[in-house]
Amino acid sequence: MRPCRRAARTGLRLPERKNQKVNRQRRGSQGGPPTGFVQARYVRSNEVERCINALKGFRAVATRYDKRAYVFHGTVTLAAIRLWLRC
């Protein structure tokens, strides 16, 4: 999974263990991509992932019963409104 992310040059999402970070800094350019972790990016991706998982609780969204894209969009919108009103 990591080689695919390196090839695609996507950012790091998960925090690294302290010992791994120290070892990579010690190895320099041979240690792989730079050791960087952006807390705000992780928080935002976590929010999006939790929202998608909550929407999957609705059967029509999880299995995509609707044939047309605009009808599915309406189903997702309705499920999101129901989630918003529940809290």
DSSP file (Angstrom, degrees, kcal/mol; ACC not computed):
  #  RESIDUE AA STRUCTURE BP1 BP2  ACC     N-H-->O    O-->H-N    N-H-->O    O-->H-N    TCO  KAPPA ALPHA  PHI   PSI    X-CA   Y-CA   Z-CA
    1    1 A M     >        0   0    0      0, 0.0     4,-1.9     0, 0.0     5,-0.2   0.000 360.0 360.0 360.0 -42.4    0.0    0.0    0.0
    2    2 A R  H  >  +     0   0    0      1,-0.2     4,-2.6     2,-0.2     5,-0.2   0.904 360.0  53.7 -63.6 -41.6    2.8    2.4    0.8
    3    3 A P  H  > S+     0   0    0      0, 0.0     4,-2.3     0, 0.0    -1,-0.2   0.886 108.2  51.6 -60.9 -34.3    4.6    2.0   -2.5
    4    4 A C  H  > S+     0   0    0      2,-0.2     4,-2.1     1,-0.2    -2,-0.2   0.913 110.7  47.4 -65.6 -41.9    1.3    2.8   -4.3
    5    5 A R  H  X>S+     0   0    0     -4,-1.9     5,-1.8     2,-0.2     4,-0.9   0.881 111.5  51.2 -66.8 -36.8    1.0    6.0   -2.2
    6    6 A R  H  <5S+     0   0    0     -4,-2.6     3,-0.4     2,-0.2    -2,-0.2   0.914 110.5  48.5 -65.2 -41.5    4.6    6.9   -2.9
    7    7 A A  H  <5S+     0   0    0     -4,-2.3    -2,-0.2     1,-0.2    -1,-0.2   0.881 115.0  44.4 -65.8 -37.4    4.1    6.4   -6.6
    8    8 A A  H  <5S-     0   0    0     -4,-2.1    -1,-0.2    -5,-0.2    -2,-0.2   0.587 105.0-134.1 -81.7 -10.0    0.9    8.5   -6.6
    9    9 A R  T  <5 +     0   0    0     -4,-0.9     2,-0.2    -3,-0.4    -3,-0.2   0.870  45.2 162.4  57.3  41.7    2.7   11.1   -4.4
   10   10 A T      < -     0   0    0     -5,-1.8    -1,-0.2     1,-0.1     3,-0.1  -0.555  40.4 -99.1 -85.8 157.3   -0.3   11.4   -2.0
   11   11 A G        -     0   0    0     -2,-0.2     2,-0.3     1,-0.1    -1,-0.1  -0.252  38.8 -93.9 -76.0 162.9    0.2   12.9    1.4
   12   12 A L        +     0   0    0     24,-0.2    26,-0.5     1,-0.1    -1,-0.1  -0.585  38.4 177.9 -77.5 134.3    0.6   11.0    4.7
   13   13 A R        +     0   0    0     -2,-0.3    -1,-0.1     1,-0.1    32,-0.1   0.787  58.1  59.3-106.6 -38.0   -2.6   10.4    6.6
   14   14 A L  S    S-     0   0    0      1,-0.1    -1,-0.1    23,-0.0     2,-0.1  -0.727  85.8-110.1-100.2 143.6   -1.7    8.4    9.6
   15   15 A P        -     0   0    0      0, 0.0     2,-0.2     0, 0.0    -1,-0.1  -0.414  34.9-125.9 -68.5 145.9    0.7    9.5   12.3
   16   16 A E        -     0   0    0      1,-0.1     2,-0.1    -2,-0.1    21,-0.0  -0.555  24.7-100.5 -89.2 155.8    4.0    7.6   12.4
   17   17 A R     >  -     0   0    0     -2,-0.2     4,-2.1     1,-0.1     5,-0.2  -0.431  34.0-118.3 -67.8 151.2    5.4    5.8   15.5
   18   18 A K  H  > S+     0   0    0      1,-0.2     4,-2.2     2,-0.2     5,-0.2   0.902 112.7  49.8 -62.1 -42.5    8.2    7.8   17.2
   19   19 A N  H  > S+     0   0    0      1,-0.2     4,-2.2     2,-0.2    -1,-0.2   0.864 110.3  50.9 -67.7 -33.3   10.9    5.3   16.6
   20   20 A Q  H  > S+     0   0    0      2,-0.2     4,-2.2     1,-0.2    -1,-0.2   0.901 109.7  50.4 -67.9 -40.2   10.0    4.9   12.9
   21   21 A K  H  X S+     0   0    0     -4,-2.1     4,-2.1     2,-0.2    -2,-0.2   0.917 111.4  47.9 -64.4 -43.0   10.2    8.7   12.5
   22   22 A V  H  X S+     0   0    0     -4,-2.2     4,-2.3     1,-0.2    -2,-0.2   0.914 111.7  50.3 -64.0 -43.7   13.6    8.9   14.2
   23   23 A N  H  X S+     0   0    0     -4,-2.2     4,-1.9     1,-0.2    -1,-0.2   0.898 110.7  49.0 -63.0 -40.3   15.0    6.0   12.1
   24   24 A R  H  X S+     0   0    0     -4,-2.2     4,-0.9     1,-0.2     7,-0.3   0.880 111.3  49.1 -68.7 -37.1   13.8    7.6    8.8
   25   25 A Q  H  < S+     0   0    0     -4,-2.1     3,-0.3     1,-0.2    -1,-0.2   0.882 110.2  52.3 -67.3 -36.5   15.3   11.0    9.8
   26   26 A R  H  < S+     0   0    0     -4,-2.3    -2,-0.2     1,-0.2    -1,-0.2   0.879 108.1  50.8 -65.7 -38.0   18.6    9.2   10.6
   27   27 A R  H >< S-     0   0    0     -4,-1.9     3,-1.2     1,-0.2    -1,-0.2   0.674  93.4-165.9 -76.5 -16.8   18.6    7.5    7.2
   28   28 A G  G ><  -     0   0    0     -4,-0.9     3,-1.8    -3,-0.3    -1,-0.2  -0.431  63.0  -3.8  71.4-136.8   18.1   10.8    5.4
   29   29 A S  G >  S+     0   0    0      1,-0.3     3,-0.7    -2,-0.2    -1,-0.2   0.702 131.6  61.7 -68.3 -18.8   17.1   10.6    1.7
   30   30 A Q  G <  S+     0   0    0     -3,-1.2    -1,-0.3     1,-0.2    -2,-0.2   0.554  87.8  76.1 -80.6  -7.5   17.4    6.8    1.7
   31   31 A G  G <  S-     0   0    0     -3,-1.8    -1,-0.2    -7,-0.3    -2,-0.1   0.389 104.1-110.7 -87.3   3.9   14.6    6.6    4.3
   32   32 A G    <   -     0   0    0     -3,-0.7    -1,-0.3    -5,-0.1     3,-0.1  -0.682  68.9  -1.7 103.2-158.4   11.7    7.2    2.0
   33   33 A P  S    S-     0   0    0      0, 0.0   -27,-0.0     0, 0.0     3,-0.0  -0.197  92.1 -78.0 -67.1 161.9    9.5   10.3    1.8
   34   34 A P        -     0   0    0      0, 0.0     2,-1.1     0, 0.0    -9,-0.0  -0.221  46.5-108.7 -61.4 149.6    9.9   13.1    4.3
   35   35 A T        +     0   0    0    -14,-0.1     2,-0.4    -3,-0.1    -3,-0.0  -0.684  62.6 143.3 -82.1 103.5    8.6   12.6    7.8
   36   36 A G        -     0   0    0     -2,-1.1     2,-0.4     2,-0.0   -24,-0.2  -1.000  27.4-177.8-144.7 141.1    5.6   14.9    7.9
   37   37 A F        -     0   0    0     -2,-0.4     2,-0.7   -22,-0.1   -24,-0.1  -0.955  12.1-157.3-142.1 120.0    2.2   14.7    9.4
   38   38 A V     >  -     0   0    0    -26,-0.5     4,-1.8    -2,-0.4     3,-0.2  -0.870   3.1-162.5-101.6 110.9   -0.4   17.4    9.0
   39   39 A Q  H  > S+     0   0    0     -2,-0.7     4,-2.5     1,-0.2     5,-0.2   0.886  88.1  53.9 -61.0 -42.0   -2.9   17.2   11.9
   40   40 A A  H  > S+     0   0    0      1,-0.2     4,-2.2     2,-0.2    -1,-0.2   0.887 108.1  49.9 -63.3 -38.5   -5.6   19.3   10.1
   41   41 A R  H  > S+     0   0    0      2,-0.2     4,-2.3     1,-0.2    -1,-0.2   0.897 111.5  49.0 -66.7 -39.3   -5.5   17.0    7.1
   42   42 A Y  H  X S+     0   0    0     -4,-1.8     4,-2.1     2,-0.2    -2,-0.2   0.915 110.9  49.9 -65.6 -43.3   -5.9   13.9    9.2
   43   43 A V  H  X S+     0   0    0     -4,-2.5     4,-2.1     1,-0.2    -2,-0.2   0.917 112.4  47.4 -62.1 -43.8   -8.8   15.4   11.2
   44   44 A R  H  X S+     0   0    0     -4,-2.2     4,-2.2     1,-0.2    -2,-0.2   0.916 112.1  48.1 -66.3 -43.3  -10.6   16.4    8.0
   45   45 A S  H  X S+     0   0    0     -4,-2.3     4,-2.3     1,-0.2    -1,-0.2   0.853 110.4  53.5 -66.6 -32.3  -10.1   13.0    6.3
   46   46 A N  H  X S+     0   0    0     -4,-2.1     4,-2.4     2,-0.2    -1,-0.2   0.905 108.1  49.9 -67.1 -41.2  -11.3   11.3    9.5
   47   47 A E  H  X S+     0   0    0     -4,-2.1     4,-2.1     2,-0.2    -2,-0.2   0.922 111.9  47.7 -61.7 -44.3  -14.5   13.4    9.5
   48   48 A V  H  X S+     0   0    0     -4,-2.2     4,-2.3     1,-0.2    -2,-0.2   0.917 111.9  49.8 -64.1 -43.3  -15.2   12.5    5.9
   49   49 A E  H  X S+     0   0    0     -4,-2.3     4,-2.1     1,-0.2    -1,-0.2   0.899 111.1  48.7 -64.2 -41.0  -14.6    8.8    6.5
   50   50 A R  H  X S+     0   0    0     -4,-2.4     4,-1.9     2,-0.2    -1,-0.2   0.874 110.7  51.7 -66.8 -36.0  -16.9    8.8    9.5
   51   51 A C  H  X S+     0   0    0     -4,-2.1     4,-2.3     2,-0.2    -2,-0.2   0.919 109.7  48.6 -65.6 -44.0  -19.6   10.6    7.5
   52   52 A I  H  X S+     0   0    0     -4,-2.3     4,-1.6     1,-0.2    -2,-0.2   0.909 111.5  50.1 -63.2 -41.3  -19.4    8.0    4.7
   53   53 A N  H  < S+     0   0    0     -4,-2.1     4,-0.3     1,-0.2    -1,-0.2   0.861 109.7  51.1 -66.0 -34.7  -19.6    5.2    7.2
   54   54 A A  H >< S+     0   0    0     -4,-1.9     3,-1.3     1,-0.2    -1,-0.2   0.896 108.3  51.9 -67.9 -39.0  -22.6    6.7    8.8
   55   55 A L  H >< S+     0   0    0     -4,-2.3     3,-1.7     1,-0.3     7,-0.3   0.821  99.0  65.0 -66.2 -29.7  -24.3    7.1    5.4
   56   56 A K  T 3< S+     0   0    0     -4,-1.6    -1,-0.3     1,-0.3    -2,-0.2   0.623  83.4  77.3 -69.2 -10.5  -23.7    3.4    4.7
   57   57 A G  T <  S+     0   0    0     -3,-1.3     2,-0.6    -4,-0.3    -1,-0.3   0.693  79.5  80.8 -69.1 -18.0  -26.0    2.6    7.6
   58   58 A F  S X> S-     0   0    0     -3,-1.7     4,-2.5    -4,-0.2     3,-0.7  -0.816  78.6-145.5 -91.0 122.8  -28.9    3.4    5.2
   59   59 A R  H 3> S+     0   0    0     -2,-0.6     4,-2.4     1,-0.3     5,-0.3   0.862  95.8  54.5 -59.0 -40.9  -29.5    0.4    3.0
   60   60 A A  H 3>>S+     0   0    0      1,-0.2     5,-1.0     2,-0.2     4,-0.7   0.821 113.2  43.3 -66.0 -29.8  -30.5    2.4   -0.1
   61   61 A V  H <45S+     0   0    0     -3,-0.7    -2,-0.2    -6,-0.3    -1,-0.2   0.904 113.8  49.7 -79.3 -43.2  -27.2    4.3    0.1
   62   62 A A  H  <5S+     0   0    0     -4,-2.5    -2,-0.2    -7,-0.3    -3,-0.2   0.872 123.2  30.1 -65.9 -38.0  -25.0    1.3    0.8
   63   63 A T  H  <5S-     0   0    0     -4,-2.4    -1,-0.2    -5,-0.2    -2,-0.2   0.557  99.1-133.9 -99.9  -8.7  -26.4   -0.9   -1.9
   64   64 A R  T  <5 +     0   0    0     -4,-0.7    -3,-0.2    -5,-0.3    -4,-0.1   0.978  31.2 177.0  51.2  69.4  -27.3    1.9   -4.4
   65   65 A Y      < +     0   0    0     -5,-1.0     2,-0.1    -6,-0.1    -4,-0.1   0.807  49.3  94.2 -67.9 -31.1  -30.7    0.7   -5.3
   66   66 A D        -     0   0    0     -6,-0.4     6,-0.0     1,-0.1     0, 0.0  -0.378  60.4-156.6 -73.5 140.3  -31.4    3.7   -7.6
   67   67 A K  S    S+     0   0    0     -2,-0.1     2,-0.2     4,-0.0    -1,-0.1   0.906  73.6  63.4 -79.0 -44.1  -30.7    3.4  -11.3
   68   68 A R  S  > S-     0   0    0      1,-0.1     4,-2.0     2,-0.0     5,-0.2  -0.556  76.9-133.8 -89.9 147.8  -30.3    7.1  -12.1
   69   69 A A  H  > S+     0   0    0      1,-0.2     4,-2.5    -2,-0.2     5,-0.2   0.878 105.6  53.1 -66.2 -39.2  -27.5    9.3  -10.6
   70   70 A Y  H  > S+     0   0    0      2,-0.2     4,-1.7     1,-0.2    -1,-0.2   0.842 109.3  49.1 -68.9 -31.2  -29.9   12.2   -9.8
   71   71 A V  H  > S+     0   0    0      2,-0.2     4,-2.0     1,-0.2    -1,-0.2   0.898 111.7  49.0 -72.1 -40.1  -32.2    9.8   -7.8
   72   72 A F  H  X S+     0   0    0     -4,-2.0     4,-2.6     2,-0.2    -2,-0.2   0.894 108.6  54.3 -64.3 -39.1  -29.2    8.4   -5.9
   73   73 A H  H  X S+     0   0    0     -4,-2.5     4,-2.4     1,-0.2    -1,-0.2   0.908 108.5  49.0 -60.6 -41.8  -28.0   11.9   -5.2
   74   74 A G  H  X S+     0   0    0     -4,-1.7     4,-2.5     2,-0.2    -1,-0.2   0.875 109.7  52.1 -64.4 -37.5  -31.5   12.7   -3.7
   75   75 A T  H  X S+     0   0    0     -4,-2.0     4,-2.4     2,-0.2    -2,-0.2   0.921 111.0  46.6 -64.9 -44.2  -31.3    9.5   -1.6
   76   76 A V  H  X S+     0   0    0     -4,-2.6     4,-2.4     2,-0.2    -2,-0.2   0.899 112.3  51.1 -64.9 -40.3  -27.9   10.5   -0.2
   77   77 A T  H  X S+     0   0    0     -4,-2.4     4,-2.2    -5,-0.2    -2,-0.2   0.922 110.8  48.0 -62.8 -44.3  -29.1   14.0    0.5
   78   78 A L  H  X S+     0   0    0     -4,-2.5     4,-2.3     1,-0.2    -2,-0.2   0.904 112.0  49.5 -63.2 -42.1  -32.2   12.6    2.3
   79   79 A A  H  X S+     0   0    0     -4,-2.4     4,-2.2     1,-0.2    -1,-0.2   0.889 110.4  51.0 -64.1 -39.0  -30.0   10.3    4.4
   80   80 A A  H  X S+     0   0    0     -4,-2.4     4,-2.4     2,-0.2    -2,-0.2   0.890 109.6  49.9 -66.1 -38.9  -27.6   13.1    5.2
   81   81 A I  H  X S+     0   0    0     -4,-2.2     4,-2.5     2,-0.2     5,-0.2   0.915 109.9  50.9 -64.9 -42.2  -30.5   15.3    6.4
   82   82 A R  H  X S+     0   0    0     -4,-2.3     4,-1.5     1,-0.2    -2,-0.2   0.895 111.4  47.9 -62.8 -39.1  -31.8   12.4    8.5
   83   83 A L  H  X S+     0   0    0     -4,-2.2     4,-1.2     2,-0.2    -1,-0.2   0.907 111.6  50.4 -65.0 -41.1  -28.4   12.0   10.1
   84   84 A W  H  < S+     0   0    0     -4,-2.4    -2,-0.2     1,-0.2     3,-0.2   0.889 112.4  46.1 -65.7 -39.3  -28.1   15.8   10.7
   85   85 A L  H  < S+     0   0    0     -4,-2.5    -1,-0.2     1,-0.2    -2,-0.2   0.760 105.0  62.3 -75.0 -24.6  -31.5   15.9   12.4
   86   86 A R  H  <        0   0    0     -4,-1.5    -1,-0.2     1,-0.2    -2,-0.2   0.847 360.0 360.0 -69.0 -34.1  -30.8   12.8   14.5
   87   87 A C     <        0   0    0     -4,-1.2    -1,-0.2    -3,-0.2    -2,-0.2   0.473 360.0 360.0 -80.2 360.0  -27.9   14.5   16.3
